[in-house]
Amino acid sequence: MDTLPFFEWLDTSILADISKAYGGTFAIVQVFHLLSMVVLGGMILTSDLRLLGVVMRDVPVDTVLDNTQPWINRSLVVIILTGIFMSSAVAIKLNYNEFFWAKMASLAFGIFFLYAIKRPLLRGDLSELNAWTPKVLAIASLTVWFTVAASGRWIGFS
Amino acid sequence: MNRKLLEKLALGICVGVFVIAAWFWIGQIIDVNEMLDMARG
């Protein structure tokens, strides 16, 4: 699939005009992108480490998952919106960056894994599941979100 | 979806995640090492 036309369109859009012309605006949007990443990373770590039995063992898994999920939802919305704005500044370059695509693929998979697999499976009585299932899910989740974060950072090095 | 079926599907997907992540990151480490070797001459 040729993605270049989309990135050419993004490169000439009003978002690109703003992000290229006003460095201060870009910086402020980037702050919100990074803050949301911190929130997302913190909530993912909290929920997955709880599933692994590493942190907050005195708090029920359901309580931890239910309280982290709204912050995961909010931070994902902010990350995606600010990410589209930030990518408009270097749209053509990103189209040819393999780590950008690695990040997008792992982000899309991470969202699918969270909302279609992890949450539906862990909602309800965990004693019905194999004792190892929540732990394997947590390790897979940490692996996926680590790949999202690390490949995102790697964009800057490539 | 039946919960037991979803559990099996989830575990299968997790195995896929581990295999693909290992392939991706080991490949990147090999690439970086090759670039460092080339840079050193």
N, CA and C atoms of all chains as a GROMACS GRO file, in nm:
protein
  597
    1MET      N    1   0.085  -0.120   0.000
    1MET     CA    2   0.000   0.000   0.000
    1MET      C    3   0.088   0.125   0.000
    2ASP      N    4   0.058   0.216  -0.092
    2ASP     CA    5   0.137   0.339  -0.100
    2ASP      C    6   0.081   0.442  -0.003
    3THR      N    7   0.159   0.472   0.099
    3THR     CA    8   0.113   0.567   0.201
    3THR      C    9   0.158   0.710   0.173
    4LEU      N   10   0.245   0.725   0.072
    4LEU     CA   11   0.302   0.858   0.045
    4LEU      C   12   0.195   0.966   0.019
    5PRO      N   13   0.090   0.938  -0.062
    5PRO     CA   14  -0.011   1.043  -0.086
    5PRO      C   15  -0.070   1.098   0.044
    6PHE      N   16  -0.094   1.010   0.141
    6PHE     CA   17  -0.149   1.058   0.269
    6PHE      C   18  -0.050   1.152   0.339
    7PHE      N   19   0.079   1.113   0.339
    7PHE     CA   20   0.179   1.196   0.408
    7PHE      C   21   0.206   1.325   0.331
    8GLU      N   22   0.192   1.320   0.198
    8GLU     CA   23   0.204   1.444   0.120
    8GLU      C   24   0.089   1.539   0.153
    9TRP      N   25  -0.030   1.480   0.168
    9TRP     CA   26  -0.146   1.562   0.206
    9TRP      C   27  -0.125   1.621   0.346
   10LEU      N   28  -0.076   1.537   0.439
   10LEU     CA   29  -0.053   1.584   0.576
   10LEU      C   30   0.053   1.694   0.578
   11ASP      N   31   0.153   1.680   0.492
   11ASP     CA   32   0.263   1.776   0.487
   11ASP      C   33   0.217   1.914   0.437
   12THR      N   34   0.108   1.918   0.364
   12THR     CA   35   0.059   2.047   0.312
   12THR      C   36  -0.068   2.092   0.384
   13SER      N   37  -0.105   2.020   0.490
   13SER     CA   38  -0.229   2.054   0.562
   13SER      C   39  -0.206   2.173   0.655
   14ILE      N   40  -0.314   2.223   0.710
   14ILE     CA   41  -0.306   2.338   0.802
   14ILE      C   42  -0.230   2.298   0.929
   15LEU      N   43  -0.239   2.171   0.968
   15LEU     CA   44  -0.164   2.124   1.085
   15LEU      C   45  -0.014   2.143   1.062
   16ALA      N   46   0.032   2.106   0.940
   16ALA     CA   47   0.174   2.119   0.908
   16ALA      C   48   0.213   2.267   0.905
   17ASP      N   49   0.124   2.351   0.851
   17ASP     CA   50   0.154   2.496   0.849
   17ASP      C   51   0.180   2.546   0.991
   18ILE      N   52   0.093   2.506   1.083
   18ILE     CA   53   0.107   2.553   1.222
   18ILE      C   54   0.230   2.493   1.288
   19SER      N   55   0.247   2.360   1.273
   19SER     CA   56   0.357   2.294   1.344
   19SER      C   57   0.494   2.338   1.292
   20LYS      N   58   0.501   2.374   1.162
   20LYS     CA   59   0.630   2.420   1.108
   20LYS      C   60   0.656   2.567   1.138
   21ALA      N   61   0.550   2.647   1.139
   21ALA     CA   62   0.569   2.792   1.153
   21ALA      C   63   0.584   2.836   1.298
   22TYR      N   64   0.518   2.764   1.389
   22TYR     CA   65   0.518   2.808   1.529
   22TYR      C   66   0.585   2.701   1.617
   23GLY      N   67   0.714   2.717   1.638
   23GLY     CA   68   0.790   2.621   1.718
   23GLY      C   69   0.738   2.610   1.860
   24GLY      N   70   0.690   2.721   1.914
   24GLY     CA   71   0.636   2.720   2.050
   24GLY      C   72   0.514   2.633   2.061
   25THR      N   73   0.427   2.640   1.960
   25THR     CA   74   0.306   2.557   1.960
   25THR      C   75   0.345   2.410   1.955
   26PHE      N   76   0.443   2.380   1.867
   26PHE     CA   77   0.489   2.241   1.857
   26PHE      C   78   0.541   2.192   1.992
   27ALA      N   79   0.619   2.278   2.059
   27ALA     CA   80   0.679   2.238   2.188
   27ALA      C   81   0.571   2.212   2.293
   28ILE      N   82   0.468   2.297   2.294
   28ILE     CA   83   0.361   2.280   2.394
   28ILE      C   84   0.285   2.150   2.366
   29VAL      N   85   0.255   2.125   2.239
   29VAL     CA   86   0.185   2.002   2.203
   29VAL      C   87   0.271   1.881   2.239
   30GLN      N   88   0.402   1.895   2.217
   30GLN     CA   89   0.493   1.785   2.250
   30GLN      C   90   0.495   1.757   2.400
   31VAL      N   91   0.483   1.862   2.479
   31VAL     CA   92   0.478   1.844   2.625
   31VAL      C   93   0.358   1.756   2.662
   32PHE      N   94   0.242   1.786   2.602
   32PHE     CA   95   0.123   1.706   2.632
   32PHE      C   96   0.138   1.562   2.580
   33HIS      N   97   0.205   1.548   2.466
   33HIS     CA   98   0.231   1.413   2.411
   33HIS      C   99   0.316   1.333   2.511
   34LEU      N  100   0.423   1.397   2.561
   34LEU     CA  101   0.514   1.328   2.652
   34LEU      C  102   0.448   1.302   2.788
   35LEU      N  103   0.372   1.400   2.837
   35LEU     CA  104   0.301   1.380   2.965
   35LEU      C  105   0.202   1.264   2.955
   36SER      N  106   0.133   1.257   2.843
   36SER     CA  107   0.035   1.148   2.825
   36SER      C  108   0.106   1.014   2.815
   37MET      N  109   0.226   1.015   2.754
   37MET     CA  110   0.304   0.891   2.748
   37MET      C  111   0.344   0.847   2.888
   38VAL      N  112   0.379   0.943   2.971
   38VAL     CA  113   0.415   0.911   3.109
   38VAL      C  114   0.296   0.850   3.182
   39VAL      N  115   0.178   0.912   3.164
   39VAL     CA  116   0.057   0.860   3.229
   39VAL      C  117   0.026   0.720   3.177
   40LEU      N  118   0.029   0.704   3.045
   40LEU     CA  119  -0.001   0.573   2.986
   40LEU      C  120   0.098   0.467   3.036
   41GLY      N  121   0.227   0.503   3.032
   41GLY     CA  122   0.330   0.408   3.077
   41GLY      C  123   0.310   0.372   3.224
   42GLY      N  124   0.278   0.472   3.305
   42GLY     CA  125   0.258   0.448   3.448
   42GLY      C  126   0.139   0.358   3.474
   43MET      N  127   0.031   0.382   3.401
   43MET     CA  128  -0.091   0.302   3.422
   43MET      C  129  -0.072   0.158   3.372
   44ILE      N  130  -0.003   0.145   3.257
   44ILE     CA  131   0.025   0.011   3.203
   44ILE      C  132   0.115  -0.066   3.300
   45LEU      N  133   0.220   0.002   3.349
   45LEU     CA  134   0.311  -0.063   3.444
   45LEU      C  135   0.236  -0.104   3.571
   46THR      N  136   0.154  -0.012   3.623
   46THR     CA  137   0.080  -0.042   3.746
   46THR      C  138  -0.010  -0.164   3.728
   47SER      N  139  -0.089  -0.164   3.619
   47SER     CA  140  -0.184  -0.274   3.601
   47SER      C  141  -0.111  -0.406   3.572
   48ASP      N  142  -0.006  -0.400   3.489
   48ASP     CA  143   0.062  -0.526   3.454
   48ASP      C  144   0.147  -0.580   3.570
   49LEU      N  145   0.211  -0.489   3.644
   49LEU     CA  146   0.289  -0.537   3.759
   49LEU      C  147   0.196  -0.591   3.869
   50ARG      N  148   0.075  -0.536   3.878
   50ARG     CA  149  -0.022  -0.593   3.972
   50ARG      C  150  -0.065  -0.733   3.929
   51LEU      N  151  -0.085  -0.750   3.797
   51LEU     CA  152  -0.121  -0.883   3.746
   51LEU      C  153  -0.010  -0.984   3.774
   52LEU      N  154   0.115  -0.934   3.770
   52LEU     CA  155   0.229  -1.022   3.797
   52LEU      C  156   0.250  -1.043   3.946
   53GLY      N  157   0.175  -0.968   4.029
   53GLY     CA  158   0.189  -0.982   4.174
   53GLY      C  159   0.312  -0.914   4.229
   54VAL      N  160   0.361  -0.812   4.158
   54VAL     CA  161   0.483  -0.743   4.202
   54VAL      C  162   0.449  -0.624   4.292
   55VAL      N  163   0.344  -0.550   4.254
   55VAL     CA  164   0.308  -0.430   4.332
   55VAL      C  165   0.164  -0.440   4.381
   56MET      N  166   0.135  -0.365   4.486
   56MET     CA  167  -0.001  -0.348   4.541
   56MET      C  168  -0.075  -0.481   4.560
   57ARG      N  169  -0.008  -0.578   4.620
   57ARG     CA  170  -0.070  -0.710   4.637
   57ARG      C  171  -0.191  -0.707   4.729
   58ASP      N  172  -0.198  -0.600   4.812
   58ASP     CA  173  -0.312  -0.591   4.905
   58ASP      C  174  -0.436  -0.530   4.840
   59VAL      N  175  -0.423  -0.487   4.714
   59VAL     CA  176  -0.538  -0.430   4.643
   59VAL      C  177  -0.586  -0.532   4.539
   60PRO      N  178  -0.718  -0.558   4.532
   60PRO     CA  179  -0.767  -0.657   4.435
   60PRO      C  180  -0.733  -0.617   4.291
   61VAL      N  181  -0.705  -0.717   4.208
   61VAL     CA  182  -0.670  -0.691   4.068
   61VAL      C  183  -0.778  -0.608   3.999
   62ASP      N  184  -0.906  -0.644   4.022
   62ASP     CA  185  -1.017  -0.571   3.960
   62ASP      C  186  -1.010  -0.422   3.989
   63THR      N  187  -0.981  -0.389   4.116
   63THR     CA  188  -0.976  -0.248   4.156
   63THR      C  189  -0.865  -0.175   4.081
   64VAL      N  190  -0.749  -0.239   4.072
   64VAL     CA  191  -0.637  -0.175   4.001
   64VAL      C  192  -0.671  -0.157   3.853
   65LEU      N  193  -0.724  -0.261   3.790
   65LEU     CA  194  -0.757  -0.252   3.647
   65LEU      C  195  -0.865  -0.148   3.622
   66ASP      N  196  -0.968  -0.146   3.707
   66ASP     CA  197  -1.078  -0.051   3.687
   66ASP      C  198  -1.033   0.094   3.706
   67ASN      N  199  -0.936   0.115   3.794
   67ASN     CA  200  -0.891   0.252   3.821
   67ASN      C  201  -0.785   0.300   3.723
   68THR      N  202  -0.711   0.208   3.662
   68THR     CA  203  -0.610   0.250   3.565
   68THR      C  204  -0.672   0.268   3.426
   69GLN      N  205  -0.778   0.192   3.396
   69GLN     CA  206  -0.834   0.194   3.260
   69GLN      C  207  -0.878   0.334   3.213
   70PRO      N  208  -0.951   0.412   3.295
   70PRO     CA  209  -0.992   0.546   3.245
   70PRO      C  210  -0.872   0.634   3.209
   71TRP      N  211  -0.762   0.623   3.284
   71TRP     CA  212  -0.643   0.704   3.254
   71TRP      C  213  -0.572   0.654   3.130
   72ILE      N  214  -0.578   0.524   3.108
   72ILE     CA  215  -0.523   0.468   2.982
   72ILE      C  216  -0.604   0.523   2.864
   73ASN      N  217  -0.738   0.523   2.876
   73ASN     CA  218  -0.823   0.574   2.768
   73ASN      C  219  -0.791   0.720   2.738
   74ARG      N  220  -0.787   0.802   2.843
   74ARG     CA  221  -0.763   0.946   2.824
   74ARG      C  222  -0.626   0.970   2.762
   75SER      N  223  -0.524   0.904   2.817
   75SER     CA  224  -0.389   0.931   2.768
   75SER      C  225  -0.374   0.884   2.623
   76LEU      N  226  -0.440   0.775   2.585
   76LEU     CA  227  -0.432   0.729   2.446
   76LEU      C  228  -0.494   0.831   2.351
   77VAL      N  229  -0.607   0.889   2.391
   77VAL     CA  230  -0.672   0.991   2.306
   77VAL      C  231  -0.577   1.110   2.286
   78VAL      N  232  -0.517   1.158   2.396
   78VAL     CA  233  -0.426   1.274   2.387
   78VAL      C  234  -0.303   1.237   2.304
   79ILE      N  235  -0.248   1.118   2.327
   79ILE     CA  236  -0.128   1.074   2.253
   79ILE      C  237  -0.156   1.072   2.102
   80ILE      N  238  -0.270   1.017   2.064
   80ILE     CA  239  -0.301   1.006   1.920
   80ILE      C  240  -0.323   1.144   1.858
   81LEU      N  241  -0.400   1.230   1.927
   81LEU     CA  242  -0.427   1.363   1.871
   81LEU      C  243  -0.299   1.446   1.860
   82THR      N  244  -0.220   1.449   1.968
   82THR     CA  245  -0.096   1.528   1.964
   82THR      C  246   0.005   1.464   1.869
   83GLY      N  247   0.002   1.331   1.859
   83GLY     CA  248   0.094   1.262   1.768
   83GLY      C  249   0.067   1.296   1.622
   84ILE      N  250  -0.061   1.307   1.585
   84ILE     CA  251  -0.095   1.346   1.446
   84ILE      C  252  -0.041   1.486   1.419
   85PHE      N  253  -0.061   1.576   1.516
   85PHE     CA  254  -0.011   1.714   1.498
   85PHE      C  255   0.141   1.714   1.483
   86MET      N  256   0.210   1.643   1.571
   86MET     CA  257   0.358   1.642   1.566
   86MET      C  258   0.410   1.576   1.438
   87SER      N  259   0.344   1.470   1.393
   87SER     CA  260   0.392   1.403   1.272
   87SER      C  261   0.373   1.490   1.148
   88SER      N  262   0.279   1.585   1.153
   88SER     CA  263   0.258   1.672   1.036
   88SER      C  264   0.381   1.758   1.008
   89ALA      N  265   0.463   1.783   1.110
   89ALA     CA  266   0.582   1.868   1.091
   89ALA      C  267   0.690   1.797   1.011
   90VAL      N  268   0.693   1.664   1.016
   90VAL     CA  269   0.797   1.586   0.946
   90VAL      C  270   0.732   1.470   0.870
   91ALA      N  271   0.618   1.498   0.808
   91ALA     CA  272   0.535   1.392   0.752
   91ALA      C  273   0.609   1.308   0.647
   92ILE      N  274   0.673   1.372   0.551
   92ILE     CA  275   0.738   1.298   0.442
   92ILE      C  276   0.852   1.213   0.497
   93LYS      N  277   0.929   1.271   0.589
   93LYS     CA  278   1.040   1.197   0.650
   93LYS      C  279   0.989   1.070   0.721
   94LEU      N  280   0.878   1.086   0.792
   94LEU     CA  281   0.825   0.972   0.868
   94LEU      C  282   0.779   0.860   0.776
   95ASN      N  283   0.730   0.896   0.658
   95ASN     CA  284   0.682   0.793   0.566
   95ASN      C  285   0.793   0.694   0.530
   96TYR      N  286   0.918   0.740   0.534
   96TYR     CA  287   1.030   0.654   0.496
   96TYR      C  288   1.107   0.600   0.617
   97ASN      N  289   1.054   0.625   0.738
   97ASN     CA  290   1.124   0.582   0.859
   97ASN      C  291   1.067   0.449   0.909
   98GLU      N  292   1.151   0.344   0.909
   98GLU     CA  293   1.099   0.212   0.946
   98GLU      C  294   1.057   0.205   1.092
   99PHE      N  295   1.121   0.286   1.178
   99PHE     CA  296   1.083   0.282   1.320
   99PHE      C  297   0.950   0.350   1.344
  100PHE      N  298   0.916   0.449   1.260
  100PHE     CA  299   0.784   0.510   1.269
  100PHE      C  300   0.678   0.402   1.243
  101TRP      N  301   0.702   0.320   1.140
  101TRP     CA  302   0.605   0.215   1.107
  101TRP      C  303   0.604   0.106   1.212
  102ALA      N  304   0.722   0.078   1.271
  102ALA     CA  305   0.726  -0.020   1.380
  102ALA      C  306   0.643   0.032   1.498
  103LYS      N  307   0.655   0.162   1.524
  103LYS     CA  308   0.579   0.222   1.635
  103LYS      C  309   0.428   0.218   1.605
  104MET      N  310   0.391   0.255   1.482
  104MET     CA  311   0.249   0.257   1.447
  104MET      C  312   0.188   0.116   1.454
  105ALA      N  313   0.265   0.017   1.403
  105ALA     CA  314   0.215  -0.121   1.404
  105ALA      C  315   0.200  -0.170   1.548
  106SER      N  316   0.301  -0.142   1.631
  106SER     CA  317   0.293  -0.191   1.769
  106SER      C  318   0.188  -0.115   1.849
  107LEU      N  319   0.170   0.015   1.817
  107LEU     CA  320   0.064   0.092   1.885
  107LEU      C  321  -0.074   0.036   1.848
  108ALA      N  322  -0.096   0.012   1.718
  108ALA     CA  323  -0.225  -0.043   1.675
  108ALA      C  324  -0.249  -0.179   1.739
  109PHE      N  325  -0.142  -0.261   1.744
  109PHE     CA  326  -0.159  -0.393   1.806
  109PHE      C  327  -0.182  -0.380   1.957
  110GLY      N  328  -0.111  -0.286   2.020
  110GLY     CA  329  -0.127  -0.265   2.164
  110GLY      C  330  -0.270  -0.226   2.198
  111ILE      N  331  -0.330  -0.140   2.116
  111ILE     CA  332  -0.469  -0.097   2.140
  111ILE      C  333  -0.564  -0.216   2.120
  112PHE      N  334  -0.540  -0.293   2.012
  112PHE     CA  335  -0.622  -0.413   1.987
  112PHE      C  336  -0.608  -0.511   2.104
  113PHE      N  337  -0.485  -0.535   2.146
  113PHE     CA  338  -0.458  -0.632   2.253
  113PHE      C  339  -0.527  -0.590   2.383
  114LEU      N  340  -0.520  -0.460   2.411
  114LEU     CA  341  -0.578  -0.409   2.536
  114LEU      C  342  -0.731  -0.420   2.537
  115TYR      N  343  -0.794  -0.369   2.428
  115TYR     CA  344  -0.940  -0.358   2.428
  115TYR      C  345  -1.012  -0.484   2.380
  116ALA      N  346  -0.944  -0.566   2.297
  116ALA     CA  347  -1.013  -0.683   2.242
  116ALA      C  348  -0.975  -0.812   2.313
  117ILE      N  349  -0.858  -0.814   2.379
  117ILE     CA  350  -0.812  -0.938   2.441
  117ILE      C  351  -0.800  -0.924   2.593
  118LYS      N  352  -0.714  -0.832   2.637
  118LYS     CA  353  -0.680  -0.826   2.780
  118LYS      C  354  -0.799  -0.787   2.868
  119ARG      N  355  -0.864  -0.675   2.834
  119ARG     CA  356  -0.974  -0.627   2.918
  119ARG      C  357  -1.092  -0.725   2.921
  120PRO      N  358  -1.138  -0.772   2.802
  120PRO     CA  359  -1.252  -0.866   2.806
  120PRO      C  360  -1.220  -0.994   2.884
  121LEU      N  361  -1.096  -1.043   2.871
  121LEU     CA  362  -1.060  -1.168   2.938
  121LEU      C  363  -1.046  -1.150   3.089
  122LEU      N  364  -0.992  -1.036   3.130
  122LEU     CA  365  -0.966  -1.015   3.274
  122LEU      C  366  -1.087  -0.957   3.348
  123ARG      N  367  -1.193  -0.923   3.273
  123ARG     CA  368  -1.314  -0.875   3.338
  123ARG      C  369  -1.387  -0.997   3.395
  124GLY      N  370  -1.419  -0.993   3.520
  124GLY     CA  371  -1.488  -1.108   3.580
  124GLY      C  372  -1.396  -1.188   3.671
  125ASP      N  373  -1.441  -1.308   3.704
  125ASP     CA  374  -1.371  -1.389   3.804
  125ASP      C  375  -1.241  -1.449   3.745
  126LEU      N  376  -1.128  -1.407   3.802
  126LEU     CA  377  -1.000  -1.455   3.750
  126LEU      C  378  -0.973  -1.600   3.789
  127SER      N  379  -1.045  -1.650   3.891
  127SER     CA  380  -1.020  -1.788   3.934
  127SER      C  381  -1.068  -1.890   3.829
  128GLU      N  382  -1.151  -1.842   3.733
  128GLU     CA  383  -1.196  -1.932   3.625
  128GLU      C  384  -1.085  -1.956   3.523
  129LEU      N  385  -0.983  -1.867   3.526
  129LEU     CA  386  -0.873  -1.878   3.429
  129LEU      C  387  -0.759  -1.959   3.487
  130ASN      N  388  -0.674  -2.007   3.398
  130ASN     CA  389  -0.549  -2.070   3.441
  130ASN      C  390  -0.471  -1.967   3.522
  131ALA      N  391  -0.406  -2.008   3.630
  131ALA     CA  392  -0.336  -1.913   3.717
  131ALA      C  393  -0.228  -1.834   3.644
  132TRP      N  394  -0.173  -1.894   3.537
  132TRP     CA  395  -0.064  -1.828   3.464
  132TRP      C  396  -0.114  -1.729   3.358
  133THR      N  397  -0.240  -1.742   3.319
  133THR     CA  398  -0.290  -1.660   3.208
  133THR      C  399  -0.275  -1.509   3.233
  134PRO      N  400  -0.319  -1.455   3.350
  134PRO     CA  401  -0.302  -1.311   3.371
  134PRO      C  402  -0.155  -1.268   3.368
  135LYS      N  403  -0.067  -1.353   3.417
  135LYS     CA  404   0.077  -1.318   3.419
  135LYS      C  405   0.134  -1.318   3.276
  136VAL      N  406   0.096  -1.415   3.195
  136VAL     CA  407   0.144  -1.419   3.055
  136VAL      C  408   0.090  -1.297   2.980
  137LEU      N  409  -0.038  -1.263   3.006
  137LEU     CA  410  -0.097  -1.144   2.942
  137LEU      C  411  -0.021  -1.019   2.982
  138ALA      N  412   0.015  -1.010   3.109
  138ALA     CA  413   0.086  -0.892   3.158
  138ALA      C  414   0.223  -0.879   3.092
  139ILE      N  415   0.295  -0.991   3.080
  139ILE     CA  416   0.428  -0.986   3.017
  139ILE      C  417   0.415  -0.949   2.869
  140ALA      N  418   0.314  -1.007   2.800
  140ALA     CA  419   0.293  -0.972   2.659
  140ALA      C  420   0.258  -0.824   2.646
  141SER      N  421   0.173  -0.775   2.735
  141SER     CA  422   0.134  -0.633   2.732
  141SER      C  423   0.256  -0.543   2.754
  142LEU      N  424   0.339  -0.577   2.852
  142LEU     CA  425   0.460  -0.497   2.877
  142LEU      C  426   0.553  -0.500   2.756
  143THR      N  427   0.562  -0.617   2.692
  143THR     CA  428   0.648  -0.630   2.573
  143THR      C  429   0.599  -0.539   2.460
  144VAL      N  430   0.467  -0.541   2.437
  144VAL     CA  431   0.410  -0.460   2.327
  144VAL      C  432   0.430  -0.311   2.355
  145TRP      N  433   0.398  -0.267   2.478
  145TRP     CA  434   0.408  -0.123   2.507
  145TRP      C  435   0.554  -0.077   2.517
  146PHE      N  436   0.644  -0.167   2.558
  146PHE     CA  437   0.786  -0.133   2.554
  146PHE      C  438   0.828  -0.110   2.409
  147THR      N  439   0.780  -0.195   2.318
  147THR     CA  440   0.815  -0.181   2.176
  147THR      C  441   0.761  -0.049   2.121
  148VAL      N  442   0.638  -0.012   2.162
  148VAL     CA  443   0.582   0.117   2.118
  148VAL      C  444   0.673   0.232   2.163
  149ALA      N  445   0.709   0.232   2.291
  149ALA     CA  446   0.789   0.342   2.347
  149ALA      C  447   0.930   0.344   2.289
  150ALA      N  448   0.994   0.227   2.284
  150ALA     CA  449   1.133   0.222   2.239
  150ALA      C  450   1.145   0.252   2.091
  151SER      N  451   1.054   0.200   2.009
  151SER     CA  452   1.064   0.231   1.866
  151SER      C  453   1.030   0.377   1.841
  152GLY      N  454   0.943   0.436   1.925
  152GLY     CA  455   0.917   0.579   1.915
  152GLY      C  456   1.041   0.661   1.945
  153ARG      N  457   1.113   0.621   2.048
  153ARG     CA  458   1.238   0.691   2.082
  153ARG      C  459   1.341   0.672   1.971
  154TRP      N  460   1.338   0.552   1.911
  154TRP     CA  461   1.437   0.517   1.808
  154TRP      C  462   1.417   0.601   1.681
  155ILE      N  463   1.294   0.653   1.661
  155ILE     CA  464   1.269   0.739   1.544
  155ILE      C  465   1.368   0.855   1.546
  156GLY      N  466   1.394   0.907   1.665
  156GLY     CA  467   1.485   1.020   1.678
  156GLY      C  468   1.629   0.988   1.646
  157PHE      N  469   1.666   0.860   1.654
  157PHE     CA  470   1.805   0.820   1.628
  157PHE      C  471   1.826   0.777   1.483
  158SER      N  472   1.716   0.760   1.408
  158SER     CA  473   1.731   0.701   1.274
  158SER      C  474   1.704   0.803   1.165
  159MET      N  475  -1.776  -1.387   2.312
  159MET     CA  476  -1.701  -1.510   2.287
  159MET      C  477  -1.687  -1.589   2.418
  160ASN      N  478  -1.691  -1.720   2.405
  160ASN     CA  479  -1.672  -1.809   2.519
  160ASN      C  480  -1.539  -1.774   2.588
  161ARG      N  481  -1.543  -1.766   2.723
  161ARG     CA  482  -1.424  -1.719   2.795
  161ARG      C  483  -1.304  -1.814   2.781
  162LYS      N  484  -1.332  -1.944   2.782
  162LYS     CA  485  -1.222  -2.041   2.768
  162LYS      C  486  -1.157  -2.031   2.630
  163LEU      N  487  -1.243  -2.007   2.529
  163LEU     CA  488  -1.192  -1.992   2.392
  163LEU      C  489  -1.108  -1.864   2.382
  164LEU      N  490  -1.159  -1.757   2.445
  164LEU     CA  491  -1.085  -1.629   2.444
  164LEU      C  492  -0.951  -1.645   2.515
  165GLU      N  493  -0.951  -1.725   2.623
  165GLU     CA  494  -0.826  -1.748   2.696
  165GLU      C  495  -0.723  -1.818   2.608
  166LYS      N  496  -0.769  -1.921   2.534
  166LYS     CA  497  -0.677  -1.993   2.445
  166LYS      C  498  -0.627  -1.900   2.334
  167LEU      N  499  -0.718  -1.821   2.279
  167LEU     CA  500  -0.681  -1.725   2.173
  167LEU      C  501  -0.578  -1.626   2.227
  168ALA      N  502  -0.604  -1.576   2.350
  168ALA     CA  503  -0.514  -1.478   2.411
  168ALA      C  504  -0.374  -1.536   2.431
  169LEU      N  505  -0.368  -1.661   2.480
  169LEU     CA  506  -0.237  -1.724   2.502
  169LEU      C  507  -0.164  -1.746   2.370
  170GLY      N  508  -0.239  -1.781   2.266
  170GLY     CA  509  -0.178  -1.796   2.133
  170GLY      C  510  -0.122  -1.663   2.083
  171ILE      N  511  -0.199  -1.557   2.102
  171ILE     CA  512  -0.153  -1.423   2.060
  171ILE      C  513  -0.030  -1.383   2.140
  172CYS      N  514  -0.028  -1.415   2.270
  172CYS     CA  515   0.088  -1.382   2.354
  172CYS      C  516   0.214  -1.451   2.302
  173VAL      N  517   0.202  -1.577   2.263
  173VAL     CA  518   0.318  -1.648   2.208
  173VAL      C  519   0.365  -1.577   2.081
  174GLY      N  520   0.269  -1.536   1.996
  174GLY     CA  521   0.304  -1.461   1.875
  174GLY      C  522   0.375  -1.331   1.908
  175VAL      N  523   0.327  -1.262   2.011
  175VAL     CA  524   0.390  -1.136   2.054
  175VAL      C  525   0.536  -1.161   2.094
  176PHE      N  526   0.559  -1.266   2.173
  176PHE     CA  527   0.696  -1.293   2.219
  176PHE      C  528   0.788  -1.326   2.102
  177VAL      N  529   0.739  -1.407   2.009
  177VAL     CA  530   0.822  -1.446   1.894
  177VAL      C  531   0.855  -1.324   1.808
  178ILE      N  532   0.752  -1.243   1.774
  178ILE     CA  533   0.775  -1.128   1.686
  178ILE      C  534   0.863  -1.023   1.756
  179ALA      N  535   0.839  -0.999   1.885
  179ALA     CA  536   0.920  -0.900   1.958
  179ALA      C  537   1.066  -0.945   1.965
  180ALA      N  538   1.088  -1.075   1.989
  180ALA     CA  539   1.226  -1.126   1.994
  180ALA      C  540   1.293  -1.110   1.858
  181TRP      N  541   1.221  -1.147   1.750
  181TRP     CA  542   1.276  -1.134   1.614
  181TRP      C  543   1.309  -0.987   1.586
  182PHE      N  544   1.219  -0.896   1.620
  182PHE     CA  545   1.238  -0.754   1.590
  182PHE      C  546   1.356  -0.696   1.668
  183TRP      N  547   1.359  -0.719   1.798
  183TRP     CA  548   1.462  -0.654   1.879
  183TRP      C  549   1.599  -0.718   1.862
  184ILE      N  550   1.604  -0.850   1.845
  184ILE     CA  551   1.735  -0.914   1.818
  184ILE      C  552   1.788  -0.863   1.684
  185GLY      N  553   1.698  -0.849   1.584
  185GLY     CA  554   1.738  -0.794   1.455
  185GLY      C  555   1.793  -0.654   1.468
  186GLN      N  556   1.729  -0.571   1.550
  186GLN     CA  557   1.777  -0.433   1.567
  186GLN      C  558   1.913  -0.430   1.636
  187ILE      N  559   1.931  -0.517   1.736
  187ILE     CA  560   2.060  -0.521   1.807
  187ILE      C  561   2.171  -0.563   1.711
  188ILE      N  562   2.142  -0.662   1.625
  188ILE     CA  563   2.242  -0.705   1.526
  188ILE      C  564   2.274  -0.590   1.431
  189ASP      N  565   2.170  -0.517   1.384
  189ASP     CA  566   2.191  -0.404   1.293
  189ASP      C  567   2.279  -0.297   1.358
  190VAL      N  568   2.248  -0.264   1.484
  190VAL     CA  569   2.324  -0.160   1.554
  190VAL      C  570   2.471  -0.204   1.570
  191ASN      N  571   2.492  -0.332   1.604
  191ASN     CA  572   2.629  -0.381   1.619
  191ASN      C  573   2.705  -0.372   1.487
  192GLU      N  574   2.636  -0.405   1.375
  192GLU     CA  575   2.702  -0.396   1.243
  192GLU      C  576   2.738  -0.251   1.211
  193MET      N  577   2.646  -0.158   1.244
  193MET     CA  578   2.673  -0.015   1.218
  193MET      C  579   2.791   0.033   1.302
  194LEU      N  580   2.796  -0.011   1.428
  194LEU     CA  581   2.907   0.029   1.514
  194LEU      C  582   3.039  -0.027   1.462
  195ASP      N  583   3.038  -0.154   1.414
  195ASP     CA  584   3.158  -0.214   1.357
  195ASP      C  585   3.206  -0.137   1.235
  196MET      N  586   3.108  -0.098   1.148
  196MET     CA  587   3.143  -0.021   1.027
  196MET      C  588   3.202   0.115   1.065
  197ALA      N  589   3.141   0.178   1.168
  197ALA     CA  590   3.189   0.310   1.211
  197ALA      C  591   3.331   0.302   1.266
  198ARG      N  592   3.361   0.187   1.331
  198ARG     CA  593   3.497   0.170   1.385
  198ARG      C  594   3.597   0.138   1.273
  199GLY      N  595   3.545   0.099   1.157
  199GLY     CA  596   3.632   0.063   1.043
  199GLY      C  597   3.673  -0.079   1.056
   0.00000   0.00000   0.00000
